[in-house]
Amino acid sequence: MELYSAIAKLGAVLVPLSWRMAPPEVAYVLNDCEAKLLFLGEDFLDIGLYIRDNVEYVREFVVLGQEDVPLVFLKALSFLTGRPFIMP
C-alpha cells in the first residue's frame, strides 16, 4: 500500500502486472509502457533475470524483500528525481 502512495506523490504511473504472466508477457508490457523502474518481490527474481535482457527502457530494478522498505523508497525517489541518494 505504501508503494501506491509513494508513486502517486512522485507523479509517476503505476503499471500493475499479474504474477500469472509469463516472462515474455511481462517484458512486452514493460516495453510497451516504456517503464523506467521495476519493483519486484524476491520470489520473482527469475522473471527479473529474463526481463533484464529483454526490455528496452527499464534502467533500475528494486527487489522488495528483506531490505528496509523506507530505504527502498528513498532509493526509488533518488532514481526518479535524478537527485543523488545519500545514506542517512
Order of alpha helices (4+ residues) and beta strands (2+ residues): alpha-alpha-beta-alpha-beta-alpha
